[in-house]
Amino acid sequence: MNTSGVANNVYDELRSGQKLARLVNVISPGKISQKAIDGAKMTFKQMELINKFTDVCKSLGVPDHECFATVDLYEQQNMNQVITCLAALMRKFGLGPKEATKNEREFTEEQMKAGQTVIGLQMGTNRGASQAGMSFGKARHIVD
């Protein structure tokens, strides 16, 4: 495998789908048959192999929005999505950054009502810069 760091090398190495299929079989043995991997010499067989890879990724828990379409890789249309899919797959097995966990919160009716009276900071604030307490120069004395 060429690891020189040039972006086209990723495309060249993964385009046939064989390395992706082998990766899936290391993670989850037997998901893609060796016959299918070795027989991927023609265009439609290679595209079919890439499609099998994305199907297995989805079955292993990779979300749809992180998977790529076959043409994204085969026609080099969206290589960023291909890398995103690989990163998501690795994350499922503890490699790379940890996936965020859900943090649900429950509020009482009283807390919800109290929150409605607070001015959100996106709407501005009623504190901060104002002219209160400002004085410039001497006071002006008007005498009649």
C-alpha positions as CSV (number, residue, x, y, z in Angstrom):
1,M,0.0,0.0,0.0
2,N,1.3,3.4,-1.0
3,T,1.5,5.7,2.1
4,S,3.3,8.7,0.6
5,G,0.5,11.2,1.8
6,V,-0.6,12.3,-1.7
7,A,-4.4,12.6,-1.8
8,N,-4.7,10.6,-5.1
9,N,-3.0,7.6,-3.5
10,V,-6.1,7.1,-1.3
11,Y,-8.3,7.0,-4.3
12,D,-5.9,4.7,-6.2
13,E,-5.6,2.3,-3.3
14,L,-9.3,2.1,-2.5
15,R,-11.0,2.4,-5.9
16,S,-11.2,-1.3,-6.6
17,G,-13.0,-2.0,-3.3
18,Q,-10.7,-4.9,-2.5
19,K,-8.9,-3.3,0.4
20,L,-12.2,-2.1,1.9
21,A,-13.6,-5.6,1.7
22,R,-10.5,-7.0,3.3
23,L,-10.8,-4.4,6.1
24,V,-14.4,-5.4,6.7
25,N,-13.4,-9.1,6.9
26,V,-10.7,-8.3,9.5
27,I,-13.2,-6.5,11.6
28,S,-16.1,-8.9,11.0
29,P,-14.9,-12.1,9.4
30,G,-16.9,-13.6,6.6
31,K,-19.1,-10.6,5.8
32,I,-17.7,-10.4,2.2
33,S,-16.7,-13.7,0.5
34,Q,-13.1,-14.1,-0.7
35,K,-14.5,-15.1,-4.1
36,A,-16.2,-11.7,-4.4
37,I,-13.0,-9.9,-3.4
38,D,-10.7,-11.8,-5.8
39,G,-13.2,-11.6,-8.7
40,A,-13.5,-7.8,-8.6
41,K,-11.6,-7.1,-11.9
42,M,-14.3,-5.4,-13.9
43,T,-15.9,-2.0,-13.2
44,F,-19.3,-3.3,-12.1
45,K,-17.8,-5.9,-9.8
46,Q,-15.6,-3.3,-8.2
47,M,-18.6,-1.0,-7.7
48,E,-20.6,-3.9,-6.3
49,L,-17.8,-4.6,-3.8
50,I,-17.7,-0.9,-2.7
51,N,-21.5,-1.1,-2.2
52,K,-21.1,-4.2,-0.1
53,F,-18.6,-2.4,2.1
54,T,-21.0,0.5,2.8
55,D,-23.8,-2.0,3.5
56,V,-21.6,-3.8,6.0
57,C,-20.6,-0.4,7.6
58,K,-24.3,0.4,8.1
59,S,-25.0,-3.1,9.6
60,L,-22.1,-2.5,12.0
61,G,-23.7,0.8,13.3
62,V,-22.2,3.5,11.1
63,P,-24.9,6.2,10.6
64,D,-26.2,6.7,7.1
65,H,-25.0,10.3,7.0
66,E,-21.4,9.2,7.6
67,C,-21.5,6.5,4.8
68,F,-20.6,7.4,1.2
69,A,-22.2,6.5,-2.1
70,T,-20.4,4.1,-4.4
71,V,-19.7,6.9,-7.0
72,D,-18.1,9.1,-4.3
73,L,-15.2,6.7,-4.2
74,Y,-15.3,5.1,-7.7
75,E,-15.5,8.3,-9.6
76,Q,-13.6,10.3,-7.0
77,Q,-16.5,12.7,-6.5
78,N,-16.4,13.0,-2.7
79,M,-13.2,11.6,-1.1
80,N,-13.9,13.5,2.1
81,Q,-17.0,11.5,2.7
82,V,-15.1,8.3,2.1
83,I,-12.6,9.3,4.8
84,T,-15.5,10.3,7.1
85,C,-17.0,6.8,6.6
86,L,-13.6,5.1,7.4
87,A,-13.2,7.2,10.5
88,A,-16.7,6.4,11.7
89,L,-16.1,2.7,11.2
90,M,-12.9,2.8,13.2
91,R,-14.6,4.8,15.9
92,K,-17.1,1.9,16.3
93,F,-14.1,-0.3,17.3
94,G,-12.4,2.2,19.7
95,L,-9.9,3.7,17.3
96,G,-9.7,7.5,16.9
97,P,-11.7,10.0,18.7
98,K,-14.4,8.7,21.0
99,E,-18.0,9.1,19.9
100,A,-20.1,11.4,22.0
101,T,-22.6,9.9,24.4
102,K,-26.2,11.2,24.6
103,N,-26.8,13.6,27.5
104,E,-30.5,13.9,28.0
105,R,-31.9,16.1,30.6
106,E,-35.3,16.4,32.2
107,F,-36.7,19.7,33.5
108,T,-39.7,20.2,35.8
109,E,-42.6,22.4,34.7
110,E,-41.4,25.0,37.3
111,Q,-37.9,25.1,35.7
112,M,-39.4,25.5,32.2
113,K,-41.5,28.4,33.3
114,A,-38.6,30.1,35.1
115,G,-36.5,29.7,31.9
116,Q,-39.1,31.7,29.9
117,T,-38.5,34.8,31.9
118,V,-34.8,34.9,31.2
119,I,-33.5,36.9,28.3
120,G,-31.3,34.7,26.1
121,L,-27.9,36.1,25.4
122,Q,-28.5,35.7,21.7
123,M,-31.1,38.4,22.0
124,G,-28.7,40.8,23.7
125,T,-28.7,41.8,27.3
126,N,-30.2,44.4,29.5
127,R,-26.9,44.9,31.3
128,G,-23.5,46.0,30.2
129,A,-22.8,49.2,28.3
130,S,-25.1,52.0,29.2
131,Q,-24.8,55.7,30.0
132,A,-25.8,55.3,33.7
133,G,-23.4,57.1,36.0
134,M,-21.5,58.8,33.3
135,S,-20.3,62.4,33.6
136,F,-18.2,64.4,31.3
137,G,-16.3,67.6,32.2
138,K,-17.7,70.2,34.6
139,A,-21.3,70.5,35.5
140,R,-23.1,73.3,33.6
141,H,-24.4,76.0,36.0
142,I,-27.1,78.2,34.6
143,V,-27.8,81.3,36.7
144,D,-30.7,83.6,36.2
